Amino acid sequence: MTINRRTLLGSTGAVLGAATFTAAAPALAQGNVKWRMQALWDPGTTPQKFEERFVKRVAELTGGKFVIELFAGGQIVPAAQAFDAVRGGAFEMMKTFDGYEAGKIPAFAFTSTIPFGFPESDQYEAWFYEVGGLELAREAYGQAGLFYIAPTVYGQEPIHSKTPITKIADMAGKKGRFVGLASAVMAAFGVSVSPLPTGEVYSALDKGVIDIADRGDLTANFEAGLAEVAKHVILPGVHQPTTATSYVANRGAYEKLPAEFKAALATAAREVSSSLRQHILVQDALVLEKYKAKGCTIHYLDPADILANRPKAVAAWQAATKENPLAKKILESQLAFMKQLGVLV
């Protein structure tokens, strides 16, 4: 498994983006639709292969009438520019991590991950599909001229450290790389946070610029070489116990689709979410043995320690709403559901 949800490709994406940026409108002919979609992932990686499944499934469900041309992260525009590019109609769809834009749109802090929050992926996915989270995410994106189609929900991302960390308190005073809501929460626990691009995590750990880092899932991080520069793997990943990436479309383009094409997007997205999550469950167990073979130590945080520190995280969640009405509404919904589940008391 090679999840790398924060890959930023630089100049190559910018050049290609300049060459293709003007091809904005969907190709409509005899009832057919052609879109372009930029994903988050590097070419050839497992998550990108799951995006290939997604676009193939959309085509199958529409009898080949709805074709989505898939691009890897940065191939049309640099990943950091995808939000504005889709909103402006440069291309019709993206796969994104909402936390990237949380600084501008506070609601997005809560539709990407909840540090110290939902410990199980099924719980987070249930919030989207059974407790109104999907509609709230769509409301947040609608304010930006975009349409939120559906999440892809999978599990934890670990913390990699250059020194042993056996309890939450050990993180205080460390320099760490985190993004989105995790930045605010980890700062509350005394971490000096730097939101470095994914591609800089290896070198930053290697050179001692940071002591601890979030990057991606266990397998992606192993393949990126983190076992060479950070010999301690901290589980569970309390900063990101569950993860949601998002299928997002230009609102105008989405509204022009016939109902059956909209249904195909939703169906394919949910199928990919469950299949990717199951794949990661298998791969996580396998790759932990590879870390050990490289001389890494796996540290498991005490559940009682996590529970004792959750109130501090909750206070950081509340501060992260920045008193934005929609962000507060989303958080209130999640808090109520976590209490029903027994995650919060």
Stockholm file with secondary structure:
# STOCKHOLM 1.0

chainA/1-345         MTINRRTLLGSTGAVLGAATFTAAAPALAQGNVKWRMQALWDPGTTPQKFEERFVKRVAELTGGKFVIELFAGGQIVPAAQAFDAVRGGAFEMMKTFDGYEAGKIPAFAFTSTIPFGFPESDQYEAWFYEVGGLELAREAYGQAGLFYIAPTVYGQEPIHSKTPITKIADMAGKKGRFVGLASAVMAAFGVSVSPLPTGEVYSALDKGVIDIADRGDLTANFEAGLAEVAKHVILPGVHQPTTATSYVANRGAYEKLPAEFKAALATAAREVSSSLRQHILVQDALVLEKYKAKGCTIHYLDPADILANRPKAVAAWQAATKENPLAKKILESQLAFMKQLGVLV
#=GR chainA/1-345 SS CCCCTTCCCCHHHHHHHHHHTTCCSCEEETTEEEEEEECSSCTTSHHHHHHHHHHHHHHHHTTTCEEEEEECTTSSSCGGGHHHHHHTTSSSEEEECGGGGTTTCGGGGGTTCCTTSCCSHHHHHHHHHHSSHHHHHHHHHHTTTEEEEEEEEECCCCEEESSCCCSGGGGTTCEEECCTHHHHHHHHTTCEECCCCGGGHHHHHHHTSCSEECCSCHHHHHHTTHHHHCCEEEESCTTCSSEEEEEEEEHHHHHTSCHHHHHHHHHHHHHHHHHHHHHHHHHHHHHHHHHHHTTCEEEECCHHHHHHHHHHHHHHHHHHTTTCHHHHHHHHHHHHHHHHHTSCC
#=GC SS_cons         CCCCTTCCCCHHHHHHHHHHTTCCSCEEETTEEEEEEECSSCTTSHHHHHHHHHHHHHHHHTTTCEEEEEECTTSSSCGGGHHHHHHTTSSSEEEECGGGGTTTCGGGGGTTCCTTSCCSHHHHHHHHHHSSHHHHHHHHHHTTTEEEEEEEEECCCCEEESSCCCSGGGGTTCEEECCTHHHHHHHHTTCEECCCCGGGHHHHHHHTSCSEECCSCHHHHHHTTHHHHCCEEEESCTTCSSEEEEEEEEHHHHHTSCHHHHHHHHHHHHHHHHHHHHHHHHHHHHHHHHHHHTTCEEEECCHHHHHHHHHHHHHHHHHHTTTCHHHHHHHHHHHHHHHHHTSCC
//
